[in-house]
Amino acid sequence: MPFPYELPPFCLERWQSERETSAKILLSESGVEPVSLDELERMGAKIDLSSVDLGYGWTRGDPKLRKAIADYYGGLTEDHVLVTTGSAEANLLAVSSIVSPGDIVVVDMPNYMQVHGLLQARRAEIYEAWRSPKNNWHMPIDEILSLLRKVKPRAIFITNPNNPTGAVESDSLKAIAEEAEKYHTIIVVDEVYRGLEHSSERAPSIIDLARKYNIIGVSTSGLSKVYGLPGLRIGWIASNVKGVVEKAWSVKDYTTISPARLSEAVAVSVLEPSVRVKLEERAKRIVRDNLEVLRGVVEEYPGVIEPWWPEAGAFILVKTPWTRDTWELAQGIYMERGVLVNPGECFDLPGTLRIGLGHADRDYSRMAFTEMMKAIIEYRSGKKI
Ligand SMILES: Cc1ncc(COP(=O)(O)O)c(C=O)c1O
């Protein structure tokens, strides 16, 4: 059985699930505003759902979709890819097929916290490698390299681009790959925000590095964030080593059996390069606009939040210099004003908030950021600081 032990509560997911449907101002999402089938068709996607056979299909995923995902990475075949129900299932399958109880693992922190929770439940011996604002939230590369030498982990789990910090790793990932080769450490990278870099180049995929350094690389990803398609629930695991994908498939027999056929049919057309690129451009445009709008609003209300301007993703991590209790703050502005942001406590980062940058309408964003600021100021003035 993959999970004989208890899972810790998943703070971020539960925080959002309990509030997002009733929030008046939704700033808790980490992806860009979802697109409709109509919009996809206007972007050139050829979608014909009426003829889709609603059987189970291929439990590993439709070969056409696996081929499209393999082509997205380049140099892989469909046997290097397993289609999953969102990147969330990809992460679950990666942890449960790669890590056994007692295995030593290194985890890039902070992160979305799904993998961390799964590793805890798996009873892995976890070494956390914490990023810090002193280093613009980049990975502590020297610490990670010496950890690799010291504990020779079975695997290292990285999120690149990182959620919640928005930092993008490039050279440090190469250095880790080079060191991992010596200890046969598997590198698993959650790449769900790859393709939504704001100014830097596209983050390198672990698949390319794995081939170069002769290591096992595993990429988990999906269509939810950059492509604005979370409702499809299409994700995947890709690896340069087919055996890794086969093992993950054997766990998937126990979880969801096969992906949803309708979603797969849409996903194939979305991964058509011309459509994919349009969606990536859309995502970048949305976030660029929102960053500009937020800069203006932050200047209008000085001293309320201090942003760490991100390099990627559709969210921003900000500091609240006047309080560390951001759980109470986030709960306060939600209860009083219906403004939903994520408290840093869900990332083990009290004193911070993660704010969504995914709304497609600039005017809505300006209104939402302004209302958020007003709500925070109101909360602050009613509180002893
Ligand atoms: C880093 C990361 N991985 C995975 C997921 C899960 O995404 P999905 O299952 O919708 O693809 C999220 C969602 O926020 C995330 O931030």
The ligand as a Gaussian input file, in Angstrom:
#p B3LYP/6-31G(d) Opt

LIG

0 1
 C        3.590000      23.590000      -7.076000
 C        2.244000      22.991000      -7.302000
 N        2.148000      21.720000      -7.709000
 C        0.963000      21.141000      -7.929000
 C       -0.213000      21.831000      -7.748000
 C       -1.522000      21.131000      -8.020000
 O       -2.009000      21.572000      -9.245000
 P       -2.990000      20.738000     -10.196000
 O       -3.264000      19.432000      -9.568000
 O       -4.188000      21.575000     -10.363000
 O       -2.233000      20.584000     -11.490000
 C       -0.167000      23.162000      -7.313000
 C       -1.418000      23.915000      -7.072000
 O       -1.424000      25.008000      -6.557000
 C        1.089000      23.759000      -7.099000
 O        1.203000      25.030000      -6.711000

